[in-house]
Amino acid sequence: MPKAIVVHEVGGPEQLSWEDVSKPAPGPGEVLLRHTAIGLNFIDCYFRTGLYRAPVLPFIPGQEAAGVVEELGDGVTDVKVGDRVAYAPIQGAYTEVRVVPAARLVPLPADVDDRTAAAIMLKGMTAQYLLLRCAKVKAGDVVLIHAAAGGVGNIACQWARHLGVEVIGTVSSAEKARLAFDRGCTHVINYEKENFVHRVKEITRDEGVSAVFDSVGKVTFRASLFCLRPRGLMVSFGQSSGPVPPFEVTTLSTQGSLFLTRPMLATYIATRTELLETAGNLFDVVRSGAVKIDIGQTHALREAAQAHRDLEARKTTGSTVLLP
């Protein structure tokens, strides 16, 4: 009988229960997938705590994974049995086997291994749409990326550097500062020791940055607005420190006619064409060596609770992969 991590009640990491689940059967347009590697993301914690509401309790958390197709439902033509594939973001990844719509699966190139795929599908496609389609950065831009040593930040900093963008990254420790420098940041600010607004203004000679990419939320959001140059873009795409508190929308005008967006990956890969193009662009930049993937730590899937504790305590660097 297959195993999975199941959440019966929202709360702390102790709510992640390792238990038997029924083996599902694929319906029309679906495939049965056996996971080989599963990605860990902060959004998994949001659903576990109830910050984001799951469709129904109990539920299986997790948004991204790689695996091998074992069975096909009626009408499936996009993949075949034995194919190596990956996906994101589809709730329910913390399991040994699962059913997935075939149209949401991405075939894996032979030179992209399963652990790398599980580490990059959500975080890497997020970095792609944030940089290339949301902010539309270009060579010569100066941007601020919070949590520069984290999963998305690690990839986004390298990708931005590859595009000729000057990156200012924020981190919470000296160890993470070294990693951020290694992965593309021109300047790194330890916001536990420095006022990042003052440092950004010093670095940019009071001009500010053209865009801020903020996955931290509560503790960085408002100050980040003061880092932007006139008509700059604030991209709020996460809230690891808590939800962004209400603020006066006129702040955007008084700080220089700023733009604000709260995007989601799902909107940017809504069609299969968009999904394949986004993933293909990601695979290309990884395979070229321009973006190196740091899998900072791995855990057995049954140890998901400890993985969540480490992530929330900011003890992780790069990506975390769970192994069934």
Residue, then its C-alpha position, 0 to 999 in steps of 0.5 A: m500500500p502506498k504511503a503519503i504525508v497527510v494533514h488532518e488538522v491545520g497547525g504546526p509541523e506535527q500535523l504532517s502524518w506519515e500513513d497508508v493511502s489508497k492507490p488511485a486509478p487514473g481517469p480520462g486524461e490522467v496518468l498514474l505517476r510514481h514519484t522519485a523526488i518531491g520539492l519543498n516550498f514555503i507555500d507547503c507551510y502556508f497550507r499546513t498552517g491554514l494561512y492558505r486554505a486547503p480545498v478540504l481536510p484531510f489533504i496531502p500537501g506539496q506542489e511539485a515533484a518528478g516521477v515516472v508514468e506508470e499508467l495511462g487513463d483514457g485519451v492520454t496522448d501527451v505522455k506514455v508509460g515509462d516517461r520521466v516527467a515533472y510538474a508544478p504547481i499541483q497540490g498533493a505531491y507529498t506521496e509515493v504515487r498519485v494521479v495527475p492530469a497529463a496536460r500539466l506534466v512536463p517531459l524531462p530532458a535526459d540530462v536533467d535528473d529527477r532531484t534537480a527537476a523536483a527542486i526547480m519546477l516551482k521555484g525555477m518557473t517562478a523565477q522565470y515569470l518574475l524576471l522575464r514576464c512580470a518585471k521584464v528586466k533588462a541588462g543595466d537594471v538594478v533590482l533588489i531580491h529578498a531571501a537571495a539564498g533561498g530557493v527562488g532567490n538563489i535561481a532568480c539571482q543567477w538568472a538576473r545576472h545572466l541577463g546583465v542585471e545588477v542584483i542587490g540581495t538580502v539575507s539573514s546570516a553571514e553563511k547565506a551572504r557568501l552563498a548569495f555572492d556566489r550565486g550572482c549578487t553584486h551586493v549582499i545585505n544582511y538585514e539582521k545587522e544592516n538597514f537594507v533601505h539605507r544600504v540600497k540608497e547608498i548602493t544606488r546613490d539615492e536613485g533606488v532600484s527598478a524592481v523589488f522581488d519580495s517573498v518575505g512579506k510582513v517584515t520587509f514589504r513596507a520598507s521595500l517600497f522605499c527602496l524603489r525609484p520613481r515608477g518602480l515595481m514592487v513584486s510581492f510573491g510570498q509571505s514567509s514572515g507573515p501576511v503583508p499588513p494593510f497599507e494606504v494605497t496612496t503610499l504608492s503615489t507619494q513614493g513616486s507613482l510606484f507599481l505593485t503586483r501580487p502575482m501567482l505562477a498558475t496565472y503565468i502557465a495557465t495554458r499548456t503552451e505557456l507551461l511548456e515554454t516556461a519549463g523549456n526556458l528554465f531547462d535551457v538556462v540550467r543546462s547551459g550552466a548559467v543557473k546552477i541548482d543548489i540542493g542544500q538538503t534532502h530528507a526522506l518523505r517521512e521526515a517532512a515535519q523536520a524539513h518544515r521545521d528547518l525551512e521555517a527556522r531559516k536553517t535551509t539554503g537553496s532547495t530542499v528535496l524530499l525522497p519517497 
